[in-house]
Amino acid sequence: MANHKSAKKRVRQSERRNQVNRRNRSALRTAVKKLRAALAAGDKEAASTLLPKTVSLIDKSIQKGVLHANAAGRHKSRLTQSVNNLGR
């Protein structure tokens, strides 16, 4: 347990940041799951409407430090490719 005043403050701050990070990561994972479910069901219309929202959320997660830029690019590329190949 923290003994110093500054250490106690740091514990409070890290708990608050942890909650924010968990909320952002959870929202991102939920959006990706919804898109993948639409892809698995073969619903091109739903996947096409979910893709821009998911890509936007991925971009926001880069800025918030949830995802690394290269990992985010990889996710966006694979999801977009999956949606584009759905109609074939």
MOPAC internal coordinates of N, CA, C and O (Angstrom, degrees):
PM7 1SCF
backbone

  N    0.0000 0     0.00 0     0.00 0    0    0    0
  C    1.4505 1     0.00 0     0.00 0    1    0    0
  C    1.5237 1   109.17 1     0.00 0    2    1    0
  O    1.2310 1   121.06 1   -34.10 1    3    2    1
  N    1.3108 1   115.59 1   145.90 1    3    2    1
  C    1.4580 1   120.80 1  -179.01 1    5    3    2
  C    1.5238 1   110.72 1   -71.25 1    6    5    3
  O    1.2310 1   121.11 1   -41.28 1    7    6    5
  N    1.3154 1   115.49 1   138.72 1    7    6    5
  C    1.4616 1   120.75 1  -179.35 1    9    7    6
  C    1.5182 1   112.93 1  -106.54 1   10    9    7
  O    1.2310 1   119.87 1   145.74 1   11   10    9
  N    1.3188 1   117.86 1   -34.26 1   11   10    9
  C    1.4594 1   121.92 1  -177.50 1   13   11   10
  C    1.5192 1   110.79 1   -85.64 1   14   13   11
  O    1.2310 1   121.50 1   -25.07 1   15   14   13
  N    1.2996 1   114.74 1   154.93 1   15   14   13
  C    1.4553 1   120.46 1   179.98 1   17   15   14
  C    1.5306 1   110.48 1   -60.49 1   18   17   15
  O    1.2310 1   120.25 1   136.73 1   19   18   17
  N    1.3216 1   117.13 1   -43.27 1   19   18   17
  C    1.4649 1   120.83 1  -179.36 1   21   19   18
  C    1.5270 1   111.48 1   -67.71 1   22   21   19
  O    1.2310 1   120.40 1   146.11 1   23   22   21
  N    1.3373 1   116.85 1   -33.89 1   23   22   21
  C    1.4668 1   120.46 1   178.70 1   25   23   22
  C    1.5282 1   110.55 1   -69.51 1   26   25   23
  O    1.2310 1   120.58 1   142.94 1   27   26   25
  N    1.3297 1   116.49 1   -37.06 1   27   26   25
  C    1.4604 1   120.49 1   177.54 1   29   27   26
  C    1.5306 1   110.22 1   -65.40 1   30   29   27
  O    1.2310 1   121.05 1   139.71 1   31   30   29
  N    1.3208 1   115.60 1   -40.29 1   31   30   29
  C    1.4600 1   120.24 1   178.15 1   33   31   30
  C    1.5252 1   110.03 1   -64.03 1   34   33   31
  O    1.2310 1   120.55 1   138.24 1   35   34   33
  N    1.3161 1   116.56 1   -41.76 1   35   34   33
  C    1.4623 1   121.14 1   179.69 1   37   35   34
  C    1.5266 1   111.36 1   -62.45 1   38   37   35
  O    1.2310 1   120.26 1   143.55 1   39   38   37
  N    1.3342 1   117.12 1   -36.45 1   39   38   37
  C    1.4701 1   121.23 1   177.29 1   41   39   38
  C    1.5256 1   109.67 1   -64.96 1   42   41   39
  O    1.2310 1   120.59 1   136.20 1   43   42   41
  N    1.3473 1   116.48 1   -43.80 1   43   42   41
  C    1.4706 1   119.68 1   178.20 1   45   43   42
  C    1.5190 1   111.04 1   -61.52 1   46   45   43
  O    1.2310 1   120.60 1   136.46 1   47   46   45
  N    1.3332 1   116.45 1   -43.54 1   47   46   45
  C    1.4604 1   120.39 1  -179.03 1   49   47   46
  C    1.5289 1   111.47 1   -64.54 1   50   49   47
  O    1.2310 1   120.47 1   137.11 1   51   50   49
  N    1.3119 1   116.70 1   -42.89 1   51   50   49
  C    1.4610 1   119.59 1  -177.60 1   53   51   50
  C    1.5232 1   111.03 1   -68.03 1   54   53   51
  O    1.2310 1   119.93 1   145.60 1   55   54   53
  N    1.3367 1   117.73 1   -34.40 1   55   54   53
  C    1.4618 1   120.31 1   176.02 1   57   55   54
  C    1.5243 1   110.96 1   -64.69 1   58   57   55
  O    1.2310 1   120.88 1   137.83 1   59   58   57
  N    1.3325 1   115.91 1   -42.17 1   59   58   57
  C    1.4639 1   120.63 1   179.60 1   61   59   58
  C    1.5277 1   110.66 1   -64.89 1   62   61   59
  O    1.2310 1   120.09 1   136.31 1   63   62   61
  N    1.3370 1   117.44 1   -43.69 1   63   62   61
  C    1.4662 1   121.68 1   178.93 1   65   63   62
  C    1.5255 1   110.78 1   -65.14 1   66   65   63
  O    1.2310 1   120.97 1   142.78 1   67   66   65
  N    1.3305 1   115.75 1   -37.22 1   67   66   65
  C    1.4566 1   120.76 1   179.35 1   69   67   66
  C    1.5248 1   110.17 1   -61.42 1   70   69   67
  O    1.2310 1   120.29 1   137.67 1   71   70   69
  N    1.3261 1   117.05 1   -42.33 1   71   70   69
  C    1.4659 1   120.74 1   178.52 1   73   71   70
  C    1.5201 1   111.40 1   -64.67 1   74   73   71
  O    1.2310 1   120.29 1   138.38 1   75   74   73
  N    1.3296 1   117.04 1   -41.62 1   75   74   73
  C    1.4625 1   121.06 1   179.46 1   77   75   74
  C    1.5217 1   110.37 1   -64.41 1   78   77   75
  O    1.2310 1   120.73 1   134.44 1   79   78   77
  N    1.3280 1   116.22 1   -45.56 1   79   78   77
  C    1.4628 1   120.16 1   179.89 1   81   79   78
  C    1.5239 1   111.07 1   -63.14 1   82   81   79
  O    1.2310 1   120.50 1   138.77 1   83   82   81
  N    1.3219 1   116.64 1   -41.23 1   83   82   81
  C    1.4705 1   120.39 1   179.95 1   85   83   82
  C    1.5251 1   110.36 1   -64.00 1   86   85   83
  O    1.2310 1   120.37 1   139.15 1   87   86   85
  N    1.3407 1   116.90 1   -40.85 1   87   86   85
  C    1.4688 1   121.24 1   179.17 1   89   87   86
  C    1.5317 1   110.66 1   -62.92 1   90   89   87
  O    1.2310 1   120.59 1   134.72 1   91   90   89
  N    1.3345 1   116.48 1   -45.28 1   91   90   89
  C    1.4649 1   120.47 1  -179.46 1   93   91   90
  C    1.5267 1   111.57 1   -65.35 1   94   93   91
  O    1.2310 1   120.72 1   136.03 1   95   94   93
  N    1.3196 1   116.22 1   -43.97 1   95   94   93
  C    1.4681 1   120.65 1  -179.52 1   97   95   94
  C    1.5264 1   110.63 1   -64.60 1   98   97   95
  O    1.2310 1   120.40 1   140.43 1   99   98   97
  N    1.3259 1   116.83 1   -39.57 1   99   98   97
  C    1.4560 1   121.40 1  -179.97 1  101   99   98
  C    1.5294 1   110.98 1   -65.06 1  102  101   99
  O    1.2310 1   120.08 1   137.10 1  103  102  101
  N    1.3254 1   117.46 1   -42.90 1  103  102  101
  C    1.4639 1   121.21 1   178.97 1  105  103  102
  C    1.5211 1   110.54 1   -62.84 1  106  105  103
  O    1.2310 1   120.67 1   139.30 1  107  106  105
  N    1.3264 1   116.33 1   -40.70 1  107  106  105
  C    1.4629 1   120.58 1   179.02 1  109  107  106
  C    1.5260 1   110.88 1   -63.78 1  110  109  107
  O    1.2310 1   120.53 1   132.40 1  111  110  109
  N    1.3229 1   116.58 1   -47.60 1  111  110  109
  C    1.4611 1   120.50 1  -178.51 1  113  111  110
  C    1.5340 1   111.27 1   -63.66 1  114  113  111
  O    1.2310 1   120.28 1   142.28 1  115  114  113
  N    1.3285 1   117.07 1   -37.72 1  115  114  113
  C    1.4601 1   121.08 1   178.80 1  117  115  114
  C    1.5219 1   110.65 1   -63.85 1  118  117  115
  O    1.2310 1   120.20 1   136.30 1  119  118  117
  N    1.3238 1   117.23 1   -43.70 1  119  118  117
  C    1.4597 1   120.87 1  -179.98 1  121  119  118
  C    1.5258 1   110.91 1   -63.91 1  122  121  119
  O    1.2310 1   120.48 1   137.65 1  123  122  121
  N    1.3241 1   116.68 1   -42.35 1  123  122  121
  C    1.4661 1   120.24 1   179.77 1  125  123  122
  C    1.5294 1   110.17 1   -65.77 1  126  125  123
  O    1.2310 1   120.28 1   140.19 1  127  126  125
  N    1.3315 1   117.06 1   -39.81 1  127  126  125
  C    1.4665 1   120.28 1   178.76 1  129  127  126
  C    1.5198 1   111.46 1   -63.04 1  130  129  127
  O    1.2310 1   120.11 1   138.41 1  131  130  129
  N    1.3360 1   117.40 1   -41.59 1  131  130  129
  C    1.4621 1   120.89 1   178.92 1  133  131  130
  C    1.5244 1   110.70 1   -62.58 1  134  133  131
  O    1.2310 1   120.65 1   137.45 1  135  134  133
  N    1.3269 1   116.36 1   -42.55 1  135  134  133
  C    1.4608 1   120.35 1   179.21 1  137  135  134
  C    1.5207 1   110.61 1   -65.38 1  138  137  135
  O    1.2310 1   120.17 1   136.13 1  139  138  137
  N    1.3163 1   117.27 1   -43.87 1  139  138  137
  C    1.4724 1   120.24 1   179.27 1  141  139  138
  C    1.5166 1   111.44 1   -65.53 1  142  141  139
  O    1.2310 1   119.79 1   146.50 1  143  142  141
  N    1.3293 1   118.00 1   -33.50 1  143  142  141
  C    1.4639 1   120.99 1   176.87 1  145  143  142
  C    1.5246 1   110.62 1   -65.99 1  146  145  143
  O    1.2310 1   120.67 1   138.93 1  147  146  145
  N    1.3331 1   116.32 1   -41.07 1  147  146  145
  C    1.4624 1   120.13 1   177.34 1  149  147  146
  C    1.5256 1   110.40 1   -64.98 1  150  149  147
  O    1.2310 1   120.18 1   141.87 1  151  150  149
  N    1.3197 1   117.25 1   -38.13 1  151  150  149
  C    1.4672 1   121.07 1   177.39 1  153  151  150
  C    1.5300 1   110.42 1   -65.45 1  154  153  151
  O    1.2310 1   120.47 1   137.32 1  155  154  153
  N    1.3211 1   116.71 1   -42.68 1  155  154  153
  C    1.4664 1   120.59 1  -179.24 1  157  155  154
  C    1.5251 1   110.92 1   -65.57 1  158  157  155
  O    1.2310 1   120.42 1   145.94 1  159  158  157
  N    1.3296 1   116.81 1   -34.06 1  159  158  157
  C    1.4599 1   121.03 1   179.34 1  161  159  158
  C    1.5252 1   111.38 1   -78.02 1  162  161  159
  O    1.2310 1   120.30 1   167.29 1  163  162  161
  N    1.3298 1   117.03 1   -12.71 1  163  162  161
  C    1.4592 1   120.39 1  -179.23 1  165  163  162
  C    1.5166 1   113.30 1    78.21 1  166  165  163
  O    1.2310 1   120.02 1  -159.79 1  167  166  165
  N    1.3131 1   117.56 1    20.21 1  167  166  165
  C    1.4658 1   122.85 1  -178.36 1  169  167  166
  C    1.5226 1   109.49 1   -89.21 1  170  169  167
  O    1.2310 1   120.89 1   -87.55 1  171  170  169
  N    1.3321 1   115.90 1    92.45 1  171  170  169
  C    1.4652 1   120.41 1  -175.65 1  173  171  170
  C    1.5221 1   112.26 1   -66.29 1  174  173  171
  O    1.2310 1   120.72 1   143.39 1  175  174  173
  N    1.3219 1   116.22 1   -36.61 1  175  174  173
  C    1.4698 1   119.56 1  -178.46 1  177  175  174
  C    1.5326 1   111.22 1   -65.01 1  178  177  175
  O    1.2310 1   120.74 1   133.47 1  179  178  177
  N    1.3172 1   116.19 1   -46.53 1  179  178  177
  C    1.4681 1   119.79 1   179.31 1  181  179  178
  C    1.5248 1   110.73 1   -65.85 1  182  181  179
  O    1.2310 1   120.52 1   139.26 1  183  182  181
  N    1.3254 1   116.62 1   -40.74 1  183  182  181
  C    1.4626 1   120.45 1  -179.62 1  185  183  182
  C    1.5308 1   110.38 1   -64.55 1  186  185  183
  O    1.2310 1   120.58 1   141.49 1  187  186  185
  N    1.3304 1   116.49 1   -38.51 1  187  186  185
  C    1.4640 1   120.13 1  -179.71 1  189  187  186
  C    1.5227 1   111.85 1   -66.77 1  190  189  187
  O    1.2310 1   120.25 1   146.88 1  191  190  189
  N    1.3302 1   117.13 1   -33.12 1  191  190  189
  C    1.4653 1   119.16 1   178.79 1  193  191  190
  C    1.5254 1   111.48 1   -79.93 1  194  193  191
  O    1.2310 1   120.25 1   149.63 1  195  194  193
  N    1.3403 1   117.12 1   -30.37 1  195  194  193
  C    1.4638 1   120.21 1  -179.72 1  197  195  194
  C    1.5257 1   112.72 1   -78.74 1  198  197  195
  O    1.2310 1   120.30 1   153.02 1  199  198  197
  N    1.3389 1   117.03 1   -26.98 1  199  198  197
  C    1.4716 1   120.11 1  -174.83 1  201  199  198
  C    1.5317 1   113.23 1   -59.05 1  202  201  199
  O    1.2310 1   118.60 1   128.58 1  203  202  201
  N    1.3399 1   120.28 1   -51.42 1  203  202  201
  C    1.4790 1   118.21 1  -179.32 1  205  203  202
  C    1.5258 1   113.73 1   -60.74 1  206  205  203
  O    1.2310 1   120.48 1   143.18 1  207  206  205
  N    1.3313 1   116.69 1   -36.82 1  207  206  205
  C    1.4635 1   119.63 1   179.06 1  209  207  206
  C    1.5273 1   110.70 1   -66.74 1  210  209  207
  O    1.2310 1   121.02 1   139.34 1  211  210  209
  N    1.3287 1   115.66 1   -40.66 1  211  210  209
  C    1.4612 1   119.90 1  -179.66 1  213  211  210
  C    1.5230 1   110.79 1   -67.91 1  214  213  211
  O    1.2310 1   120.27 1   137.58 1  215  214  213
  N    1.3293 1   117.09 1   -42.42 1  215  214  213
  C    1.4640 1   120.92 1   178.88 1  217  215  214
  C    1.5237 1   110.18 1   -62.66 1  218  217  215
  O    1.2310 1   120.52 1   140.33 1  219  218  217
  N    1.3317 1   116.61 1   -39.67 1  219  218  217
  C    1.4611 1   120.60 1   177.57 1  221  219  218
  C    1.5229 1   110.82 1   -62.73 1  222  221  219
  O    1.2310 1   120.62 1   138.10 1  223  222  221
  N    1.3190 1   116.42 1   -41.90 1  223  222  221
  C    1.4632 1   120.96 1   179.07 1  225  223  222
  C    1.5294 1   110.86 1   -65.66 1  226  225  223
  O    1.2310 1   120.61 1   142.77 1  227  226  225
  N    1.3264 1   116.43 1   -37.23 1  227  226  225
  C    1.4649 1   120.54 1   177.37 1  229  227  226
  C    1.5317 1   109.69 1   -63.86 1  230  229  227
  O    1.2310 1   120.73 1   135.87 1  231  230  229
  N    1.3364 1   116.20 1   -44.13 1  231  230  229
  C    1.4676 1   119.76 1   178.73 1  233  231  230
  C    1.5250 1   111.58 1   -62.15 1  234  233  231
  O    1.2310 1   120.52 1   139.34 1  235  234  233
  N    1.3190 1   116.62 1   -40.66 1  235  234  233
  C    1.4701 1   119.92 1   178.44 1  237  235  234
  C    1.5269 1   111.17 1   -65.60 1  238  237  235
  O    1.2310 1   120.88 1   145.69 1  239  238  237
  N    1.3371 1   115.92 1   -34.31 1  239  238  237
  C    1.4578 1   119.09 1  -179.32 1  241  239  238
  C    1.5231 1   111.59 1   -69.70 1  242  241  239
  O    1.2310 1   120.02 1   154.60 1  243  242  241
  N    1.3358 1   117.56 1   -25.40 1  243  242  241
  C    1.4708 1   120.38 1   173.76 1  245  243  242
  C    1.5285 1   108.76 1   -64.87 1  246  245  243
  O    1.2310 1   120.78 1   132.55 1  247  246  245
  N    1.3288 1   116.11 1   -47.45 1  247  246  245
  C    1.4613 1   120.91 1  -177.73 1  249  247  246
  C    1.5282 1   111.88 1   -64.27 1  250  249  247
  O    1.2310 1   120.70 1   148.73 1  251  250  249
  N    1.3341 1   116.27 1   -31.27 1  251  250  249
  C    1.4599 1   120.04 1  -178.16 1  253  251  250
  C    1.5262 1   112.28 1   -87.64 1  254  253  251
  O    1.2310 1   120.50 1   175.86 1  255  254  253
  N    1.3209 1   116.66 1    -4.14 1  255  254  253
  C    1.4531 1   119.98 1   177.25 1  257  255  254
  C    1.5145 1   114.48 1    83.38 1  258  257  255
  O    1.2310 1   120.08 1  -165.48 1  259  258  257
  N    1.3170 1   117.46 1    14.52 1  259  258  257
  C    1.4555 1   121.09 1   179.37 1  261  259  258
  C    1.5247 1   110.45 1   -77.91 1  262  261  259
  O    1.2310 1   120.65 1   141.64 1  263  262  261
  N    1.3324 1   116.35 1   -38.36 1  263  262  261
  C    1.4616 1   122.38 1  -178.89 1  265  263  262
  C    1.5214 1   110.38 1  -124.22 1  266  265  263
  O    1.2310 1   120.90 1   -32.06 1  267  266  265
  N    1.3113 1   115.88 1   147.94 1  267  266  265
  C    1.4582 1   121.28 1   171.39 1  269  267  266
  C    1.5250 1   108.06 1   -75.07 1  270  269  267
  O    1.2310 1   120.25 1   -30.79 1  271  270  269
  N    1.3111 1   117.12 1   149.21 1  271  270  269
  C    1.4614 1   121.71 1  -175.35 1  273  271  270
  C    1.5269 1   111.99 1   -59.68 1  274  273  271
  O    1.2310 1   120.03 1   138.09 1  275  274  273
  N    1.3286 1   117.54 1   -41.91 1  275  274  273
  C    1.4653 1   119.87 1  -179.42 1  277  275  274
  C    1.5226 1   111.55 1   -68.26 1  278  277  275
  O    1.2310 1   120.18 1   140.63 1  279  278  277
  N    1.3079 1   117.26 1   -39.37 1  279  278  277
  C    1.4637 1   120.90 1   178.04 1  281  279  278
  C    1.5276 1   109.92 1   -64.54 1  282  281  279
  O    1.2310 1   120.45 1   139.19 1  283  282  281
  N    1.3182 1   116.74 1   -40.81 1  283  282  281
  C    1.4569 1   120.97 1   178.94 1  285  283  282
  C    1.5218 1   110.49 1   -64.04 1  286  285  283
  O    1.2310 1   120.44 1   136.97 1  287  286  285
  N    1.3192 1   116.77 1   -43.03 1  287  286  285
  C    1.4648 1   120.42 1   177.41 1  289  287  286
  C    1.5133 1   111.69 1   -60.55 1  290  289  287
  O    1.2310 1   120.81 1   139.58 1  291  290  289
  N    1.3044 1   116.06 1   -40.42 1  291  290  289
  C    1.4677 1   120.72 1   178.47 1  293  291  290
  C    1.5257 1   110.56 1   -63.48 1  294  293  291
  O    1.2310 1   120.15 1   135.84 1  295  294  293
  N    1.3310 1   117.32 1   -44.16 1  295  294  293
  C    1.4645 1   120.98 1   178.93 1  297  295  294
  C    1.5295 1   110.83 1   -62.93 1  298  297  295
  O    1.2310 1   120.66 1   133.58 1  299  298  297
  N    1.3294 1   116.35 1   -46.42 1  299  298  297
  C    1.4631 1   120.13 1  -179.10 1  301  299  298
  C    1.5220 1   110.82 1   -61.10 1  302  301  299
  O    1.2310 1   120.81 1   136.77 1  303  302  301
  N    1.3191 1   116.06 1   -43.23 1  303  302  301
  C    1.4559 1   120.54 1  -179.02 1  305  303  302
  C    1.5217 1   111.54 1   -62.62 1  306  305  303
  O    1.2310 1   120.19 1   133.11 1  307  306  305
  N    1.3080 1   117.24 1   -46.89 1  307  306  305
  C    1.4680 1   121.13 1  -177.39 1  309  307  306
  C    1.5260 1   111.82 1   -67.59 1  310  309  307
  O    1.2310 1   120.69 1   139.91 1  311  310  309
  N    1.3341 1   116.29 1   -40.09 1  311  310  309
  C    1.4629 1   118.79 1   179.50 1  313  311  310
  C    1.5291 1   110.94 1   -67.49 1  314  313  311
  O    1.2310 1   120.26 1   137.59 1  315  314  313
  N    1.3280 1   117.11 1   -42.41 1  315  314  313
  C    1.4473 1   121.15 1   179.25 1  317  315  314
  C    1.5218 1   110.82 1   -63.78 1  318  317  315
  O    1.2310 1   120.83 1   137.58 1  319  318  317
  N    1.3036 1   116.02 1   -42.42 1  319  318  317
  C    1.4575 1   120.57 1   178.43 1  321  319  318
  C    1.5222 1   111.34 1   -63.14 1  322  321  319
  O    1.2310 1   120.03 1   140.77 1  323  322  321
  N    1.3086 1   117.56 1   -39.23 1  323  322  321
  C    1.4603 1   121.77 1   178.59 1  325  323  322
  C    1.5256 1   111.23 1   -64.46 1  326  325  323
  O    1.2310 1   120.63 1   137.45 1  327  326  325
  N    1.3431 1   116.40 1   -42.55 1  327  326  325
  C    1.4638 1   120.42 1   179.04 1  329  327  326
  C    1.5227 1   109.83 1   -65.61 1  330  329  327
  O    1.2310 1   120.00 1   138.55 1  331  330  329
  N    1.3205 1   117.61 1   -41.45 1  331  330  329
  C    1.4694 1   120.68 1  -178.40 1  333  331  330
  C    1.5251 1   111.79 1   -68.53 1  334  333  331
  O    1.2310 1   119.86 1   147.88 1  335  334  333
  N    1.3247 1   117.88 1   -32.12 1  335  334  333
  C    1.4566 1   121.53 1  -179.88 1  337  335  334
  C    1.5246 1   112.83 1   -83.56 1  338  337  335
  O    1.2310 1   119.91 1   175.06 1  339  338  337
  N    1.3201 1   117.77 1    -4.94 1  339  338  337
  C    1.4552 1   121.60 1  -175.86 1  341  339  338
  C    1.5189 1   112.00 1   -66.42 1  342  341  339
  O    1.2310 1   119.69 1   143.92 1  343  342  341
  N    1.3019 1   118.20 1   -36.08 1  343  342  341
  C    1.4644 1   121.72 1  -176.48 1  345  343  342
  C    1.5041 1   114.27 1   -77.51 1  346  345  343
  O    1.2310 1   119.88 1   169.86 1  347  346  345
  N    1.3251 1   117.83 1   -10.14 1  347  346  345
  C    1.4733 1   121.02 1  -174.99 1  349  347  346
  C    1.4819 1   113.38 1   -84.57 1  350  349  347
  O    1.2310 1   120.10 1   180.00 1  351  350  349

